């Protein structure tokens, strides 16, 4: 049976204490190249954030280590005092060296300090959610439990409304749920990388928001097998859309608990990313995309 077209950007889903539109904004691309240092165009970065809110974005995803501090400071400059309906979500578990290297953070005191640093740089007393970002290959064990202790304490102390998990396996989610409620999961997921499908399915069954990162393919890869896929490019030509719009529309249609946070440092690209609510892929095209 053919799917009915859905006004994706106008649909909503629960995220911790708030109900947000399913298309939000990710701040990862606002800092300089490699998510390090100041933006190429500071004024354009500020315009992007303000235009996002003008267009109805009520979910902004960031992290203290984007820049570091650059993304959070831009958000504060552009949007503070914040609209009452704006959900600010951050993440902890990583940091940057002086040369931009990505480093692991797992010390409980440092995780707590990072949550508090997010609050200071964003200029808020409480965040809608904070994701605990695990690193590739990390197993369920004592270290994960110690990290969860920090997140639970931060919520109980009123610093965050909800606990999120990022870059996890289904076993991490099930273990965490034995100890606490989980508001959201942020994992890699796109047309060519669906390794997180079991996690997405578990989240959908439990009503947990699933936030795919790199839905358009990795911003760090030289070749992009998502946007460069011939089926995607052909569909974009046929429908008069961009490849990114085709991919975002497909991703929203995967499950009703999917929340998108496409990022950009360009107002033009922002408007393209948010203009996906009227795209009807149709049954045949969706089947082609599903088969990639």
N, C-alpha and C positions, 0 to 999 in steps of 0.2 A: 504494500500500500504506500502511495506517495506521501511524503512528509508535508505537512502544511508549513508554509513560510512563517518564520518567527521574527518578530522585531527584536533581534538579539540585544541591541544596546539599551532597549527600554525594559528588558526583563531584569529581575533582581534576584539576589540570593543572600542568605544570612552570612555575615562575617563577624564572629564574636558577638559584640553587643549591638551591632548595627545591621541594617539591610542596605546593601549597596547595589549599584548598577553592575552588570556583569562585564562591562568594559571599563577598566580603570587605566592607570598610568604607572609605568615603572620608571624610576629616576636613574637607572643604572647608566644610561647613555648621556646624561647631562654633564658629567665631568669630562676631562680631556681624554685623549686616546688611551686605550687600555684601562679605562675607568680610573685614571690617575691624573691628578693635577687639575688646574682650572679649566673651564670650558673654552672651546675655540672661540665662541661668541657668547659672552656673558649676557648681553641684553636679549639675544634670541632665546637663551635658556630660560630667562625670566618670563619672556613672552609665551613660551611653550607652556609653562606651568599655569599661567593666568588664563590662557586660552583653553586649556584642558578643563579648568573649573567652569569657565563660561559655557562650555559645551556639555556640561552635566556630569563630568567626572567627579565621583565622590569617594574614590579609593586610590590612594597614592602609596606606592611601595618604594621603600628606600632602604639605606643602611649607612651607618656611621662610617664604614670603611669604603664607601664609594667616594673616592677622591684622594685620600680620606677626608671626611667632613664636608667636602665640596657639595655633594647632592643635598645634604640636610640644610646647609647654610643657604643654598639657592631656594629651597622650599620655604624656609623661614622668610627670606627676603621677598619672595614673590607673593606669598599667600597669607602671611601672618598680619593681623589676627585671622584665624582660620574660620571658614564657614562652619556652622554648627553641625552640618551633616557630613563633614569630611572625615573619612576614616584614614588615619595615618598608620601604616604598618612598616615595621623595620625588621632587621634580622641581626643575630649575633652568632659568633662562632668563627669569625675570621678577622684578620687585620692585614695591613699592608706594611711592608718594610720601607725604608727610606728610598729604595730604588724601585718600589712598586711591586715587589714580589708578594704573592698571596701566601699568608701564613695561617696556621691553625691556632685557634684559641679554645682551650678546653678547661683552663683553670677556673673553678667556680667564682673566685673573687674577681677575676678579670671579666667573666661573663656578666656578672652583676654590674661591674663598673661600666661596661659597654652599654647595657640597657640605660643606665643613668646618664651616660654621655649622649645617647640618642635623645633623651628627654631634654637635656640642656640645649643642644644645638637646634632642635626643632622648636624649642620654646613652649613645651607643654608639660603638664603634670602627669599625664597618663596617655598611653598609646592604645589604639584599638587592638593590636596584636603585635607580638614579636615572634619571629620564626627562629628556632634553634637550627642552625645550618650545620649538618654533618658533612664529613668529607668522604670521598669515594672509598668504599671498602670498609667503612667503620661498622663494627658489629654491635649487637645488643650485648650489654655487659655493665660492669660497675661504673665505667666512665660515663656511659649514656645515662645511667641512673643519677649520677652526681650532677650532670648537666640538667636533667629534669628537675632535680631538687631546686636548682637556682630559678628555673622558670616558674615552678609552682610557688616559690616564695615571692617572686616578683609580682605574680598575680594576686596572691593573698595580701601582699603589702599595698596593693592598689596602684602599682606602676603600670600594669597592663591589664586590659580586659580579657584577652584570650591568648592561649599558648599555641604557637604554630610550630610545625616541623618542616625541615627542608632537606632535600636530597637524601631521602630515606627509602627503605624497603618496607614491604608490607609487615614484616616482623617487627620493625621499629614502631610502626603505628599501633599494632595490636598490643605490644608491650606497654607503650605509653598510655593507651586507653585503660589498661588495668590500674593505672595510678591516678589519672586525671582526665578531664575533658580536653579535647583537642579542637581548636577553632578552625584551623586551616592547614593544608599541606601544600608546599611549594616544591615541585619536582620538575625535571626536564620532561617535556612531552611535545611531540610534533608529528607531522606526517611520516617522517622517516625514522623517528625514535619513539617507539611506544613501549619501551621497557618498563615504564611506570604504570602500565595498564592495570596490573593487579592492585596497585595503591589507589588509582583513580576509582576503580570499581568498589573497593572497600569504603572509600570516602563517600561515594554516591549512595551506597547502601545505608550509611550511617548519617547522612545529611551534613557531611563535613565539606567545606569549601575546598576545591582543588584548584590551585593557581599554577598553571604551567609556565615554567620559564624557558626561554628560547623557543617560543611557539613558531617563530619565523626562521628557525635555525640559529646556530651559534653565531654571535656577533664577533667571535674571535677566530672563526674558521675562514680560510682564504676562499674556498669554494663553498657555495651554499646549496646543498642538495634539496632543500625545501623550496626556496623561491626559484631555483633554477630547474625544477622538475618540469619536463615537457607537458605533462597533463595540466599542471598548475598554470603554466604560461599560456597554453592553449585555451584554458577556461577563461583566463583573464582577457584574452583578445576577444573571445566570443561574447562575453558579458559586458565588455567595456569597463572592466575593473582592473586594479593592479594585482599582481601576484600576491602581494601581502594581504589584500582584502579577501581574496579567495581563501587563503590559508586561515586567516582569522575567523572567517565565517564557518569554515569546516570545523575548526577547533571548538567554537561555541556550540556547534551542533552535536558534539560527542556526548555530552551529558549536561543536565541542567545545573549541576553544581560547579561547573567550570567558570572561573573568573579570570579574565584576561588582563594583563598589565603590559601591553606593548609599549616600548619606550622609544624615544626619539629625541633629537636635539633640534628638530626643525618643525615649525608650525605647520607647514604644508604637509609633511608626513604625518604629523599628529592628526590633522583633520581627515586624512585618508584612513588612518587606522581606526578612527572613531566612527567613520561612515560605513559601518558594516551591517547596520540594523535592517536594511532593506534588501539584502542579497539573498535571493532564493536560488540555491544551488541545484535544486531538483534531484530527483531520485537517481537518475542515470549518472550524473556527474558526481554525486556523493559516493555512489558505488565505485566509480573509477578512482576517486581520491582515497576511499577506504582501502582499496586494493594495492596502493603504493607501498 
